[in-house]
Amino acid sequence: MKPVRTIMQGQAKESFENLNKIVGEQITKGMQNSDEIQLLNSIKQKIELVKQNPFYGDNIKKQLIPKNLSVPNLWRVELSQFWRMLYTIRGDNIEIICFILHIIDHPTYDKLFGYKKQ
């Protein structure tokens, strides 16, 4: 089996770094549990699962992939507190790379996919 790498890009990288900063501040204040800590742990756990199996997430049908993402495939992983992580898989003869594109809350996810409240 080919080795699997994960790379955070754009919005996902920005969200992850911001969340990491918030959690770092909370931990220095002595907090051991918060929504942010749970979310960060959830992201780290899911990234490890994706590294073990790139097809871990739910495959999003090609016709449902937002055009502005410009990716040939898209996968969704559910995180704690109804957050979502979106990634695409690329590979060659040497390795598989999972590009993590978005780490977003549910309302932002709905907006990205054009879902409307009923």
NUTOR-435172 format. One record per atom (N, C-alpha, C): residue number from 1; residue in one letter; atom name; x, y, z. Coordinates in Angstrom, 1 decimal, always signed. Layout:
<rs>
R  seq  type  atom      px      py      pz
R  NUM     a    CA       X       Y       Z
...
</rs>
This chain:
<rs>
R  seq  type  atom      px      py      pz
R    1     m     N    +0.8    -1.2    +0.0
R    1     m    CA    +0.0    +0.0    +0.0
R    1     m     C    +0.9    +1.3    +0.0
R    2     k     N    +0.5    +2.2    -0.7
R    2     k    CA    +1.2    +3.5    -0.8
R    2     k     C    +1.1    +4.3    +0.5
R    3     p     N    +2.1    +5.1    +0.8
R    3     p    CA    +2.0    +5.9    +2.0
R    3     p     C    +1.0    +7.1    +1.7
R    4     v     N    +0.4    +7.5    +2.8
R    4     v    CA    -0.6    +8.6    +2.7
R    4     v     C    -0.2    +9.8    +3.5
R    5     r     N    -0.2   +10.9    +2.9
R    5     r    CA    +0.1   +12.2    +3.5
R    5     r     C    -1.2   +13.1    +3.5
R    6     t     N    -1.3   +13.9    +4.6
R    6     t    CA    -2.3   +14.9    +4.6
R    6     t     C    -1.7   +16.3    +4.6
R    7     i     N    -2.3   +17.2    +3.8
R    7     i    CA    -1.8   +18.5    +3.7
R    7     i     C    -3.0   +19.5    +3.9
R    8     m     N    -2.9   +20.4    +4.8
R    8     m    CA    -4.0   +21.4    +5.0
R    8     m     C    -3.7   +22.6    +4.1
R    9     q     N    -4.8   +23.0    +3.5
R    9     q    CA    -4.7   +24.2    +2.5
R    9     q     C    -5.7   +25.2    +2.9
R   10     g     N    -5.4   +26.4    +2.5
R   10     g    CA    -6.4   +27.5    +2.5
R   10     g     C    -7.1   +27.7    +3.8
R   11     q     N    -8.5   +27.6    +3.7
R   11     q    CA    -9.4   +27.8    +4.8
R   11     q     C    -9.1   +26.8    +5.9
R   12     a     N    -8.9   +25.5    +5.6
R   12     a    CA    -8.7   +24.5    +6.6
R   12     a     C    -7.4   +24.8    +7.4
R   13     k     N    -6.4   +25.2    +6.7
R   13     k    CA    -5.1   +25.5    +7.5
R   13     k     C    -5.3   +26.7    +8.4
R   14     e     N    -6.0   +27.7    +7.9
R   14     e    CA    -6.3   +28.9    +8.7
R   14     e     C    -7.1   +28.6    +9.9
R   15     s     N    -8.2   +27.8    +9.7
R   15     s    CA    -9.1   +27.4   +10.8
R   15     s     C    -8.3   +26.6   +11.8
R   16     f     N    -7.5   +25.6   +11.4
R   16     f    CA    -6.8   +24.7   +12.3
R   16     f     C    -5.8   +25.5   +13.1
R   17     e     N    -5.1   +26.4   +12.5
R   17     e    CA    -4.1   +27.3   +13.2
R   17     e     C    -4.8   +28.2   +14.2
R   18     n     N    -5.9   +28.8   +13.9
R   18     n    CA    -6.6   +29.6   +14.8
R   18     n     C    -7.2   +28.8   +16.0
R   19     l     N    -7.7   +27.6   +15.7
R   19     l    CA    -8.2   +26.8   +16.7
R   19     l     C    -7.1   +26.3   +17.7
R   20     n     N    -6.0   +26.0   +17.1
R   20     n    CA    -4.8   +25.5   +17.9
R   20     n     C    -4.3   +26.7   +18.8
R   21     k     N    -4.4   +27.9   +18.3
R   21     k    CA    -4.0   +29.1   +19.2
R   21     k     C    -5.0   +29.2   +20.3
R   22     i     N    -6.3   +29.1   +20.0
R   22     i    CA    -7.3   +29.3   +21.1
R   22     i     C    -7.1   +28.2   +22.1
R   23     v     N    -6.9   +26.9   +21.7
R   23     v    CA    -6.8   +25.8   +22.6
R   23     v     C    -5.5   +26.0   +23.5
R   24     g     N    -4.4   +26.5   +22.8
R   24     g    CA    -3.2   +26.7   +23.6
R   24     g     C    -3.4   +27.7   +24.7
R   25     e     N    -4.2   +28.8   +24.4
R   25     e    CA    -4.4   +29.8   +25.4
R   25     e     C    -5.3   +29.2   +26.5
R   26     q     N    -6.3   +28.4   +26.1
R   26     q    CA    -7.2   +27.8   +27.2
R   26     q     C    -6.4   +26.8   +28.1
R   27     i     N    -5.5   +26.1   +27.5
R   27     i    CA    -4.7   +25.1   +28.3
R   27     i     C    -3.8   +25.8   +29.3
R   28     t     N    -3.2   +27.0   +28.8
R   28     t    CA    -2.3   +27.7   +29.7
R   28     t     C    -3.1   +28.3   +30.9
R   29     k     N    -4.4   +28.6   +30.7
R   29     k    CA    -5.3   +29.1   +31.7
R   29     k     C    -5.8   +27.9   +32.6
R   30     g     N    -5.4   +26.7   +32.3
R   30     g    CA    -5.8   +25.6   +33.1
R   30     g     C    -7.0   +24.8   +32.7
R   31     m     N    -7.6   +25.2   +31.6
R   31     m    CA    -8.8   +24.6   +31.1
R   31     m     C    -8.4   +23.2   +30.6
R   32     q     N    -9.3   +22.2   +30.9
R   32     q    CA    -9.0   +20.8   +30.4
R   32     q     C   -10.0   +20.4   +29.4
R   33     n     N   -11.1   +21.1   +29.3
R   33     n    CA   -12.2   +20.6   +28.4
R   33     n     C   -13.0   +21.9   +28.0
R   34     s     N   -13.2   +22.0   +26.7
R   34     s    CA   -14.0   +23.1   +26.1
R   34     s     C   -14.4   +22.6   +24.8
R   35     d     N   -15.4   +23.4   +24.2
R   35     d    CA   -15.8   +23.0   +22.8
R   35     d     C   -14.6   +23.0   +21.8
R   36     e     N   -13.7   +24.0   +22.0
R   36     e    CA   -12.6   +24.1   +21.1
R   36     e     C   -11.6   +23.0   +21.3
R   37     i     N   -11.4   +22.6   +22.5
R   37     i    CA   -10.5   +21.4   +22.8
R   37     i     C   -11.1   +20.2   +22.2
R   38     q     N   -12.4   +19.9   +22.3
R   38     q    CA   -13.0   +18.8   +21.8
R   38     q     C   -12.9   +18.8   +20.3
R   39     l     N   -13.2   +19.9   +19.7
R   39     l    CA   -13.1   +20.0   +18.2
R   39     l     C   -11.7   +19.8   +17.7
R   40     l     N   -10.7   +20.3   +18.3
R   40     l    CA    -9.3   +20.1   +17.9
R   40     l     C    -8.9   +18.6   +18.0
R   41     n     N    -9.3   +18.0   +19.1
R   41     n    CA    -9.1   +16.6   +19.3
R   41     n     C    -9.8   +15.8   +18.2
R   42     s     N   -11.0   +16.2   +17.9
R   42     s    CA   -11.8   +15.5   +16.9
R   42     s     C   -11.1   +15.6   +15.5
R   43     i     N   -10.6   +16.8   +15.2
R   43     i    CA    -9.9   +17.0   +13.9
R   43     i     C    -8.6   +16.1   +13.8
R   44     k     N    -7.8   +16.1   +14.9
R   44     k    CA    -6.6   +15.3   +14.9
R   44     k     C    -6.9   +13.8   +14.8
R   45     q     N    -7.9   +13.4   +15.5
R   45     q    CA    -8.3   +12.0   +15.4
R   45     q     C    -8.7   +11.6   +14.0
R   46     k     N    -9.6   +12.4   +13.3
R   46     k    CA   -10.0   +12.1   +12.0
R   46     k     C    -8.9   +12.2   +11.0
R   47     i     N    -8.0   +13.1   +11.1
R   47     i    CA    -6.8   +13.1   +10.2
R   47     i     C    -6.0   +11.8   +10.3
R   48     e     N    -5.9   +11.3   +11.5
R   48     e    CA    -5.2   +10.0   +11.6
R   48     e     C    -6.0    +8.9   +10.9
R   49     l     N    -7.3    +8.9   +11.1
R   49     l    CA    -8.1    +7.9   +10.4
R   49     l     C    -8.0    +8.0    +8.9
R   50     v     N    -7.9    +9.2    +8.4
R   50     v    CA    -7.8    +9.5    +6.9
R   50     v     C    -6.4    +9.0    +6.5
R   51     k     N    -5.4    +9.2    +7.3
R   51     k    CA    -4.0    +8.7    +6.9
R   51     k     C    -4.0    +7.2    +6.8
R   52     q     N    -4.8    +6.5    +7.7
R   52     q    CA    -4.8    +5.1    +7.7
R   52     q     C    -5.7    +4.5    +6.5
R   53     n     N    -6.7    +5.3    +6.2
R   53     n    CA    -7.6    +4.9    +5.1
R   53     n     C    -8.1    +6.2    +4.4
R   54     p     N    -7.5    +6.6    +3.3
R   54     p    CA    -7.9    +7.8    +2.6
R   54     p     C    -9.4    +7.9    +2.2
R   55     f     N   -10.0    +6.7    +2.1
R   55     f    CA   -11.4    +6.6    +1.7
R   55     f     C   -12.3    +6.6    +3.0
R   56     y     N   -11.8    +7.0    +4.1
R   56     y    CA   -12.6    +6.9    +5.4
R   56     y     C   -13.9    +7.7    +5.3
R   57     g     N   -13.8    +8.9    +4.8
R   57     g    CA   -15.0    +9.8    +4.8
R   57     g     C   -16.1    +9.4    +3.8
R   58     d     N   -17.1   +10.2    +3.8
R   58     d    CA   -18.2   +10.0    +2.9
R   58     d     C   -17.9   +10.7    +1.6
R   59     n     N   -18.0    +9.9    +0.5
R   59     n    CA   -17.7   +10.4    -0.8
R   59     n     C   -18.9   +11.2    -1.3
R   60     i     N   -18.6   +12.5    -1.7
R   60     i    CA   -19.7   +13.4    -2.2
R   60     i     C   -19.8   +13.2    -3.7
R   61     k     N   -21.0   +13.0    -4.1
R   61     k    CA   -21.3   +12.7    -5.6
R   61     k     C   -20.7   +13.9    -6.4
R   62     k     N   -20.1   +13.6    -7.5
R   62     k    CA   -19.5   +14.6    -8.4
R   62     k     C   -20.4   +15.8    -8.7
R   63     q     N   -21.7   +15.5    -9.0
R   63     q    CA   -22.6   +16.6    -9.3
R   63     q     C   -23.0   +17.5    -8.2
R   64     l     N   -22.7   +17.0    -6.9
R   64     l    CA   -22.9   +17.9    -5.7
R   64     l     C   -21.7   +18.7    -5.3
R   65     i     N   -20.5   +18.4    -5.9
R   65     i    CA   -19.3   +19.1    -5.5
R   65     i     C   -19.5   +20.6    -5.9
R   66     p     N   -19.3   +21.5    -5.0
R   66     p    CA   -19.4   +23.0    -5.4
R   66     p     C   -18.4   +23.3    -6.5
R   67     k     N   -18.8   +24.0    -7.5
R   67     k    CA   -17.9   +24.3    -8.6
R   67     k     C   -16.7   +25.1    -8.2
R   68     n     N   -16.9   +26.0    -7.2
R   68     n    CA   -15.7   +26.8    -6.8
R   68     n     C   -14.6   +26.1    -6.1
R   69     l     N   -14.8   +24.8    -5.8
R   69     l    CA   -13.7   +24.0    -5.2
R   69     l     C   -12.8   +23.4    -6.3
R   70     s     N   -13.3   +23.2    -7.5
R   70     s    CA   -12.5   +22.8    -8.6
R   70     s     C   -11.6   +21.5    -8.3
R   71     v     N   -12.3   +20.5    -7.7
R   71     v    CA   -11.6   +19.3    -7.4
R   71     v     C   -12.3   +18.1    -8.1
R   72     p     N   -11.6   +17.1    -8.5
R   72     p    CA   -12.2   +15.9    -9.1
R   72     p     C   -13.0   +15.0    -8.2
R   73     n     N   -12.7   +15.0    -6.9
R   73     n    CA   -13.4   +14.2    -5.9
R   73     n     C   -13.4   +15.0    -4.6
R   74     l     N   -14.4   +14.7    -3.8
R   74     l    CA   -14.5   +15.4    -2.5
R   74     l     C   -15.1   +14.4    -1.5
R   75     w     N   -14.5   +14.4    -0.3
R   75     w    CA   -14.9   +13.6    +0.8
R   75     w     C   -15.2   +14.4    +2.0
R   76     r     N   -16.2   +13.9    +2.8
R   76     r    CA   -16.6   +14.7    +4.0
R   76     r     C   -16.4   +13.8    +5.2
R   77     v     N   -15.9   +14.4    +6.3
R   77     v    CA   -15.8   +13.7    +7.6
R   77     v     C   -16.5   +14.5    +8.6
R   78     e     N   -17.4   +13.9    +9.4
R   78     e    CA   -18.1   +14.6   +10.4
R   78     e     C   -17.2   +14.7   +11.7
R   79     l     N   -17.2   +15.9   +12.2
R   79     l    CA   -16.4   +16.2   +13.4
R   79     l     C   -17.3   +16.4   +14.6
R   80     s     N   -16.8   +16.7   +15.7
R   80     s    CA   -17.6   +16.9   +16.9
R   80     s     C   -18.4   +18.3   +16.7
R   81     q     N   -19.5   +18.4   +17.4
R   81     q    CA   -20.3   +19.6   +17.4
R   81     q     C   -20.8   +20.0   +16.0
R   82     f     N   -21.1   +19.0   +15.2
R   82     f    CA   -21.7   +19.2   +13.8
R   82     f     C   -20.8   +19.9   +12.9
R   83     w     N   -19.5   +19.9   +13.1
R   83     w    CA   -18.5   +20.5   +12.2
R   83     w     C   -18.2   +19.5   +11.1
R   84     r     N   -17.6   +19.9   +10.0
R   84     r    CA   -17.3   +19.1    +8.9
R   84     r     C   -15.9   +19.3    +8.4
R   85     m     N   -15.2   +18.3    +8.0
R   85     m    CA   -13.9   +18.4    +7.3
R   85     m     C   -14.0   +17.9    +5.9
R   86     l     N   -13.6   +18.7    +4.9
R   86     l    CA   -13.7   +18.3    +3.5
R   86     l     C   -12.3   +18.1    +3.0
R   87     y     N   -12.1   +17.0    +2.2
R   87     y    CA   -10.8   +16.8    +1.6
R   87     y     C   -11.0   +16.2    +0.3
R   88     t     N    -9.9   +16.3    -0.5
R   88     t    CA    -9.8   +15.6    -1.8
R   88     t     C    -8.6   +14.7    -1.8
R   89     i     N    -8.7   +13.7    -2.6
R   89     i    CA    -7.6   +12.7    -2.7
R   89     i     C    -6.9   +12.8    -4.1
R   90     r     N    -5.6   +12.9    -4.0
R   90     r    CA    -4.8   +12.9    -5.2
R   90     r     C    -3.7   +11.8    -5.0
R   91     g     N    -3.3   +11.2    -6.1
R   91     g    CA    -2.3   +10.2    -5.9
R   91     g     C    -1.4   +10.0    -7.2
R   92     d     N    -0.3    +9.4    -7.0
R   92     d    CA    +0.5    +9.0    -8.2
R   92     d     C    +1.1    +7.6    -7.9
R   93     n     N    +2.1    +7.2    -8.6
R   93     n    CA    +2.7    +5.9    -8.4
R   93     n     C    +3.5    +5.8    -7.0
R   94     i     N    +3.7    +6.9    -6.4
R   94     i    CA    +4.6    +6.8    -5.2
R   94     i     C    +3.7    +7.0    -3.9
R   95     e     N    +2.8    +7.9    -3.9
R   95     e    CA    +2.1    +8.2    -2.6
R   95     e     C    +0.7    +8.7    -2.9
R   96     i     N    -0.1    +8.7    -1.9
R   96     i    CA    -1.5    +9.3    -1.9
R   96     i     C    -1.4   +10.5    -1.0
R   97     i     N    -2.0   +11.6    -1.5
R   97     i    CA    -2.0   +12.9    -0.8
R   97     i     C    -3.5   +13.3    -0.6
R   98     c     N    -3.9   +13.5    +0.7
R   98     c    CA    -5.2   +14.0    +1.0
R   98     c     C    -5.1   +15.5    +1.3
R   99     f     N    -5.7   +16.3    +0.5
R   99     f    CA    -5.6   +17.7    +0.7
R   99     f     C    -6.9   +18.1    +1.5
R  100     i     N    -6.7   +18.6    +2.7
R  100     i    CA    -7.8   +19.0    +3.5
R  100     i     C    -8.1   +20.5    +3.1
R  101     l     N    -9.3   +20.7    +2.6
R  101     l    CA    -9.7   +22.0    +2.0
R  101     l     C   -10.5   +22.9    +3.0
R  102     h     N   -11.4   +22.2    +3.8
R  102     h    CA   -12.2   +23.0    +4.7
R  102     h     C   -12.4   +22.3    +6.0
R  103     i     N   -12.4   +23.1    +7.1
R  103     i    CA   -12.9   +22.7    +8.4
R  103     i     C   -13.9   +23.7    +8.7
R  104     i     N   -15.2   +23.3    +8.7
R  104     i    CA   -16.3   +24.3    +8.8
R  104     i     C   -17.4   +23.9    +9.7
R  105     d     N   -18.2   +24.8   +10.2
R  105     d    CA   -19.3   +24.5   +11.0
R  105     d     C   -20.5   +24.1   +10.1
R  106     h     N   -21.6   +23.6   +10.7
R  106     h    CA   -22.7   +23.1    +9.8
R  106     h     C   -23.3   +24.2    +9.0
R  107     p     N   -23.6   +25.4    +9.6
R  107     p    CA   -24.3   +26.5    +8.7
R  107     p     C   -23.4   +26.9    +7.5
R  108     t     N   -22.1   +26.9    +7.7
R  108     t    CA   -21.2   +27.3    +6.6
R  108     t     C   -21.1   +26.2    +5.6
R  109     y     N   -21.2   +24.9    +6.1
R  109     y    CA   -21.2   +23.8    +5.2
R  109     y     C   -22.5   +23.8    +4.3
R  110     d     N   -23.6   +24.1    +5.0
R  110     d    CA   -24.9   +24.2    +4.2
R  110     d     C   -24.8   +25.3    +3.2
R  111     k     N   -24.2   +26.4    +3.5
R  111     k    CA   -24.1   +27.6    +2.6
R  111     k     C   -23.2   +27.2    +1.4
R  112     l     N   -22.1   +26.5    +1.7
R  112     l    CA   -21.1   +26.1    +0.6
R  112     l     C   -21.8   +25.2    -0.4
R  113     f     N   -22.7   +24.3    +0.1
R  113     f    CA   -23.3   +23.4    -0.8
R  113     f     C   -24.7   +23.9    -1.3
R  114     g     N   -25.1   +25.1    -0.9
R  114     g    CA   -26.3   +25.7    -1.4
R  114     g     C   -27.6   +25.1    -0.8
R  115     y     N   -27.4   +24.5    +0.4
R  115     y    CA   -28.6   +24.0    +1.1
R  115     y     C   -29.3   +25.1    +1.8
R  116     k     N   -30.6   +25.1    +1.7
R  116     k    CA   -31.4   +26.2    +2.4
R  116     k     C   -32.2   +25.6    +3.5
R  117     k     N   -32.4   +26.5    +4.6
R  117     k    CA   -33.2   +26.1    +5.7
R  117     k     C   -34.7   +25.9    +5.2
R  118     q     N   -35.4   +25.0    +5.8
R  118     q    CA   -36.8   +24.8    +5.4
R  118     q     C   -37.7   +25.4    +6.4
</rs>
